[in-house]
Amino acid sequence: MMLIRTRVAPSTIHGMGLFTVEPAVKGTPIWRFEPGFDHDFSPE
């Protein structure tokens, strides 16, 4: 689950990208795993 505001937009590097809406201060948590919301895939 993203903890900061983001947007999906075309990337100048390749395809689509995920970008922050406002600058993120160093040390600010930006994501955490949320069971039931995020998917957990095994290496198999």
Backbone as CSV, one residue per row, in Angstrom:
resi,resn,N_x,N_y,N_z,CA_x,CA_y,CA_z,C_x,C_y,C_z
1,MET,0.850,-1.163,0.000,0.000,0.000,0.000,0.903,1.235,0.000
2,MET,0.655,2.119,-0.919,1.422,3.364,-0.968,0.986,4.267,0.187
3,LEU,1.946,4.884,0.846,1.662,5.765,1.976,1.785,7.243,1.622
4,ILE,2.256,7.533,0.412,2.358,8.912,-0.059,1.520,9.040,-1.333
5,ARG,1.163,10.266,-1.682,0.359,10.495,-2.881,1.206,10.253,-4.125
6,THR,0.663,9.462,-5.054,1.368,9.138,-6.291,0.414,9.267,-7.477
7,ARG,1.004,9.224,-8.670,0.208,9.222,-9.894,0.912,8.338,-10.913
8,VAL,0.154,7.779,-11.818,0.699,6.999,-12.929,0.692,7.906,-14.146
9,ALA,1.828,7.941,-14.849,1.947,8.819,-16.012,2.979,8.237,-16.970
10,PRO,2.988,8.695,-18.224,4.015,8.251,-19.160,5.411,8.579,-18.618
11,SER,6.339,7.659,-18.844,7.717,7.829,-18.383,8.602,8.248,-19.543
12,THR,9.531,9.147,-19.286,10.490,9.533,-20.330,11.541,8.447,-20.525
13,ILE,11.604,7.492,-19.575,12.566,6.394,-19.675,11.982,5.246,-20.490
14,HIS,10.737,4.800,-20.098,10.136,3.681,-20.813,8.712,3.454,-20.326
15,GLY,7.747,3.448,-21.224,6.367,3.087,-20.887,5.706,4.005,-19.877
16,MET,5.103,3.380,-18.861,4.409,4.120,-17.811,5.232,4.046,-16.528
17,GLY,5.068,5.041,-15.658,5.805,5.059,-14.398,4.925,5.521,-13.257
18,LEU,5.374,5.279,-12.032,4.697,5.733,-10.825,5.513,6.881,-10.258
19,PHE,4.873,8.036,-10.071,5.567,9.253,-9.658,4.930,9.840,-8.406
20,THR,5.747,10.449,-7.554,5.200,11.124,-6.377,4.527,12.418,-6.815
21,VAL,3.481,12.803,-6.104,2.763,14.040,-6.408,3.499,15.239,-5.801
22,GLU,4.158,15.019,-4.673,4.948,16.066,-4.025,6.244,15.445,-3.529
23,PRO,7.284,16.250,-3.304,8.571,15.685,-2.877,8.439,14.851,-1.598
24,ALA,9.191,13.747,-1.555,9.219,12.887,-0.368,10.483,13.215,0.431
25,VAL,10.319,13.497,1.701,11.447,13.812,2.577,12.200,12.523,2.889
26,LYS,13.525,12.581,2.871,14.356,11.418,3.172,13.921,10.791,4.492
27,GLY,13.742,9.473,4.493,13.343,8.751,5.693,11.846,8.563,5.839
28,THR,11.055,9.223,4.986,9.603,9.080,5.036,9.200,7.710,4.503
29,PRO,8.425,6.921,5.260,7.941,5.649,4.706,7.060,5.915,3.490
30,ILE,7.290,5.151,2.410,6.500,5.373,1.197,5.598,4.192,0.867
31,TRP,5.870,3.015,1.458,5.100,1.817,1.155,5.156,0.855,2.332
32,ARG,4.098,0.082,2.516,4.115,-1.018,3.481,3.227,-2.130,2.927
33,PHE,3.588,-3.368,3.270,2.805,-4.515,2.834,1.537,-4.574,3.667
34,GLU,0.393,-4.655,3.013,-0.905,-4.713,3.681,-1.623,-5.984,3.226
35,PRO,-1.608,-7.041,4.082,-2.293,-8.281,3.699,-3.760,-8.010,3.350
36,GLY,-4.230,-8.663,2.307,-5.596,-8.452,1.849,-5.703,-7.341,0.824
37,PHE,-4.726,-6.463,0.785,-4.698,-5.387,-0.206,-3.587,-5.663,-1.219
38,ASP,-2.380,-5.935,-0.717,-1.240,-6.281,-1.572,-1.222,-7.792,-1.794
39,HIS,-0.648,-8.217,-2.903,-0.542,-9.638,-3.199,0.850,-10.136,-2.821
40,ASP,0.930,-11.339,-2.282,2.179,-11.981,-1.911,2.373,-13.190,-2.824
41,PHE,3.372,-13.133,-3.688,3.646,-14.213,-4.639,4.888,-14.974,-4.216
42,SER,4.810,-16.307,-4.228,5.975,-17.122,-3.893,6.883,-17.225,-5.133
43,PRO,8.174,-17.515,-4.943,9.093,-17.650,-6.085,8.687,-18.766,-7.045
44,GLU,7.938,-19.762,-6.582,7.519,-20.852,-7.456,6.476,-20.339,-8.420
